Amino acid sequence: MQKRKKIAKFSILPAVAGTMFFSFSTKDAAKLDLESFSTANLELDYTVEPLLEEDIIKEVHVSNLPKLGKSYLGFKEAVGFKESRGNYKTINEYGYMGKYQFGKGTLALIGIYNTQEFLNSPALQEAAFYANASRNKWILKRDIKRFVGKTINGVEVTESGILAAAHLAGPGSVKKYLRSWGAQAFSDAFGTSIKNYMQKFGGYDTSFIQPEKRAKAVLPTA
């Protein structure tokens, strides 16, 4: 997310100096059927005390639900659990909102100005996540091409890791981190760094996300 939480800057020394694409829009993102997916088999790192599995999914046989794996759905659900434990209604102490912990500034960039409507609409939050990732992918497309496959501060750079880090700290901070080979590092108010997110969310297939300069979160019309 853009300018997420309180960003602190510090410097460290770096440790070491045929894809198929799909046409996709934020309207399609809002139509995703979220009820039929489970995050039970993902390795998730929580920022808050996790609920027991039986408290998250009640009276459901987890083995009968599809595994999200390293797909786009797996990526966004893993980020959502890291940010808020998947809670669409939460607002943290710094005012970041919803499942993916968006700030008002980032929401405005993707066309969302009514924060109450945002909090009350899971579909709009899912569309917002896609739109923000789409915008960040457009901003970082040259860096994705240049750095994917390289190793920075002991972590292999992947597209999904870059997009997750941009969600955390904004695409500008990620550019500085990559282009300095990790010397210009950032962390949020909870101590989570770009390196943390690049490592935690590396290796997902985010080809589903299409880069768009002016991506907006749009709900489908009735």
N, C-alpha and C positions, 0 to 999 in steps of 0.2 A: 504494500500500500504506500502511497506517496506520503512522505514526511510522517512516518508512523511513530506514535508515542513520542518519547523524548529521545532524540538521537544524539549520542555522544561520539565525538571523534577522537581517535587516538591512533598512533602509528606503531607498527611492529615491523620487524624484518621478515621478508618472505622466506619460506623454507627452500624454495627452488625458483631460481629465476624461470540405393533405389528406395527413398521414403515415400509412402503413400500419404497424400494430403486429402482432407475432406473440406468441402465448402460448408461453412457454419456461421451462424449469426447469433446475436444476443437474444433474438426472439426464440431461436431453437434452444438456447441455453435455458430459458425459462420453462420450456416444455419438458425438460428431462424428468423422467419418472424416478424420483428419489426414494420412494417407499420400498422399492424392490432390491435395494442394495444394502450390503452390510460391510462394516469396517472391522469385523471381528478378527479377521486373519491378517490385518496389517500391523506392523510394528509401529506403534504410535508413541510419541513423546509428549506428555501432557504438561501444560503450564500450571494446572491446578490438580488437586487430588482427584484421580480418576474414579468413576463409579464402577461398581462391580458389573460384570457382563450381564448378570440377571436383572440388574436395575436399568440397564440400557435397552435391552431387547427382552421383553417379557413374553412368555408363552409362544416363543418362536424357536424352531429347531434351526440353529445356526448352520448346521451341515447342509440344510436344504436351500440356503441362500447363496447366490452367486458370489464368487470371490472377485474383488475389484482389482487385485494385483497391481501392476504398474501402468494401468490405463489412465486416461484423463480423469475418469471418475475416481480412481484410486488416488490420484494426485490431489484433486480438490478436496476429497474427504479427509485425506491425511493432513492437509493444511488446515482445514476447518477444525479438526480435533486438536491440533496443536494450538490454534488460536483461542478456541473457546469451548472445547469439548463438544463441538457441534451444536451449540446453543444459539438459536436464531434471535433470542430475546435479550441476550446479555449486553451490558454496557460496563466497560471496565473503569477503573479509577481515573483514567486519563480521557475518558469520553469516547473511546473507540467502541464501535457498535457491531452487534450481530455475530453471526457464525464465523465470519472472516475478519472481524475487528477492523472495520473501515472507519476512517476519520471523515469529517464533514468535507474537508478540502478535496480529498480523493473522490468522494461521491459526486461532488460538483463537477469534477473533470469528466465524469462519465454520464452526466446528465441527471443526477438524482439530487433534489433539493429538499424534499420532504422527508425528514429523518424518521418521523413517526410511521409514515407509510412504509418506509424501508424496513423498519423493525417488525412491522406487522405482516410482511410479505416474504416468506421463504423463497418464492419464485423470483422476486425482484433481487433478493440477495444472491441467488445463484447466477442470475443474469449479470449482476454487478461483478461477481468474481470473474466470469468469463470476459466481460468487457475490459476490466482492468488488466487482466493477463494479456488480452489481445493488444491493447494499447502499449503495454510494457514490452511485448515481443516486437512490436514495430520499432519502438525507440532503441531497443537493444539488438536489433537484427544483425548489425555489423559485428558487434561484440560476440554474439552467439556464433557467428561464422568463424571468427578469429580464435576464440578461446575454448570452444567445446573440444574435449579430448586432452586439453592441457592439464597440468597439475599445479595448483596454487595452494600454498600453506598445507601441503600434504593431502589435499582433497582434489579428486578429479572433477573437472568442470563439465557439467552437463546442461542441456537446455532447461530441463525442469528445475535444476538447482538454481540457475540464473533467474528464472521466473519466480521461484519461491522467494529468493533473496530480494527481488524487486518488490514483491508484495510486502516484505518486512520493512525495507528501508528506502524504497523508491528507486527508480531506474538510474537516476543520476548518481546515487551513492554506489550502486553496483558497477556502473561504468568506471568510477574512480578506483574501486577495489580491483577490478580486473586489469585496468590499464596500468596500475602501479604494481601489478603482480602481488597483490595482497598487502602492500605496505600501508595503504590508506584504508584502514578498517573501521567499521562502525558497529555499534551495538545499541539496542534500545534500552529503555528504562529498567527492563527486567534482566539485562545482561545477555540477551540473545543477539548473536552476531551474524553477519553475512556468511561467514564461514560455517557457522552452525546450520543455517538453512541450506546452504549449498550441499553440505554433507548429508543432512537428514532427508532432503527431498531430491537427491540425485537419482538419475536412472529411470525416471518415469517417461512414458511416451506422451509428449505434449504436442505432437504434430497435429492433433485435433484442433489446437488453438491457432487461428489464422491471424497474422499481424494486421492491425488496422490502426491508422494514425488517429482517427477521430472516433474510436469505438464508443458507443453509448449503450447503456443498459436499457433495453426496451422489452416490455411485456407484450405478449401476443394479444391482438385484439380479439374480442369475443366473436 
